[in-house]
Structure formats: C-alpha cells, structure tokens
C-alpha cells in the first residue's frame, strides 16, 4: 500500500464526512456498488447538490453489521 493511501486510511475517521470517491478508494467499491448500496438503504448518505457524502461512523457501523462470523468450516 502506498504512503498516500495509508495516510488517508489513518485520517479518515477524523473527517466529518467523506465524499463518494473517497469511500470508493478506501473500501475498493465501484461506483455501481455505491449506487446499489444507496438505493437499497444499506449505506446511509447525504446528497448535497450532485455530490454524495457518507459519515465515517455510519460506514464503520455498516461494516460491523455486515461482519461474517466464522464457522467451524472456515478454520
């Protein structure tokens, strides 16, 4: 991982809100995945003008809720 991306990952929780492009870079999601998550209500967002914004706390909560618990077969 390059240093620019590492710094971004280290600093992302300090921001009030992340732009869609930042979330895509951080999580490796495509634009179509972001659209699907918004439409399905799986990812809370705000729209200001033509830009989408996401709260870091809400992203962390979404990821935690989607966490797959290991089963005996996974070990």
C-alpha positions as a Python dict, from the first residue, in 0.01 Angstrom:
ca = {
    (1, 'X'): (0, 0, 0),
    (2, 'X'): (144, 339, -90),
    (3, 'X'): (201, 603, 177),
    (4, 'X'): (-69, 837, 43),
    (5, 'X'): (-335, 567, 76),
    (6, 'X'): (-209, 464, 423),
    (7, 'X'): (-226, 824, 544),
    (8, 'X'): (-579, 853, 405),
    (9, 'X'): (-682, 535, 587),
    (10, 'X'): (-528, 663, 910),
    (11, 'X'): (-703, 1002, 882),
    (12, 'X'): (-1049, 905, 752),
    (13, 'X'): (-1219, 883, 1091),
    (14, 'X'): (-1113, 1242, 1164),
    (15, 'X'): (-1324, 1381, 880),
    (16, 'X'): (-1682, 1497, 930),
    (17, 'X'): (-1793, 1334, 605),
    (18, 'X'): (-1634, 1150, 316),
    (19, 'X'): (-1708, 1213, -49),
    (20, 'X'): (-1821, 915, -255),
    (21, 'X'): (-1486, 894, -435),
    (22, 'X'): (-1305, 874, -100),
    (23, 'X'): (-1527, 588, 16),
    (24, 'X'): (-1475, 408, -315),
    (25, 'X'): (-1096, 438, -277),
    (26, 'X'): (-1098, 342, 89),
    (27, 'X'): (-1319, 34, 58),
    (28, 'X'): (-1241, -63, -301),
    (29, 'X'): (-1605, -27, -409),
    (30, 'X'): (-1708, 59, -764),
    (31, 'X'): (-1944, 343, -850),
    (32, 'X'): (-2217, 88, -931),
    (33, 'X'): (-2171, -82, -592),
    (34, 'X'): (-2205, 252, -418),
    (35, 'X'): (-2525, 322, -612),
    (36, 'X'): (-2668, -20, -524),
    (37, 'X'): (-2587, 27, -154),
    (38, 'X'): (-2754, 372, -155),
    (39, 'X'): (-3067, 253, -337),
    (40, 'X'): (-3110, -48, -108),
    (41, 'X'): (-3069, 170, 201),
    (42, 'X'): (-2768, -33, 319),
    (43, 'X'): (-2541, 270, 335),
    (44, 'X'): (-2666, 597, 488),
    (45, 'X'): (-2574, 905, 289),
    (46, 'X'): (-2644, 1270, 228),
    (47, 'X'): (-2673, 1439, -109),
    (48, 'X'): (-2566, 1800, -142),
    (49, 'X'): (-2603, 1934, -491),
    (50, 'X'): (-2486, 1648, -711),
    (51, 'X'): (-2241, 1501, -459),
    (52, 'X'): (-2293, 1215, -215),
    (53, 'X'): (-2141, 1222, 134),
    (54, 'X'): (-2102, 950, 394),
    (55, 'X'): (-2036, 971, 768),
    (56, 'X'): (-1733, 766, 878),
    (57, 'X'): (-1923, 647, 1187),
    (58, 'X'): (-2210, 520, 968),
    (59, 'X'): (-1966, 338, 737),
    (60, 'X'): (-1799, 172, 1033),
    (61, 'X'): (-2140, 65, 1170),
    (62, 'X'): (-2245, -76, 831),
    (63, 'X'): (-1924, -277, 801),
    (64, 'X'): (-1961, -408, 1156),
    (65, 'X'): (-2321, -516, 1088),
    (66, 'X'): (-2210, -698, 771),
    (67, 'X'): (-1930, -882, 952),
    (68, 'X'): (-1944, -1253, 875),
    (69, 'X'): (-1884, -1465, 1180),
    (70, 'X'): (-1654, -1762, 1116),
    (71, 'X'): (-1799, -2108, 1130),
    (72, 'X'): (-1620, -2429, 1216),
    (73, 'X'): (-1582, -2497, 842),
    (74, 'X'): (-1391, -2167, 795),
    (75, 'X'): (-1099, -2271, 1018),
}
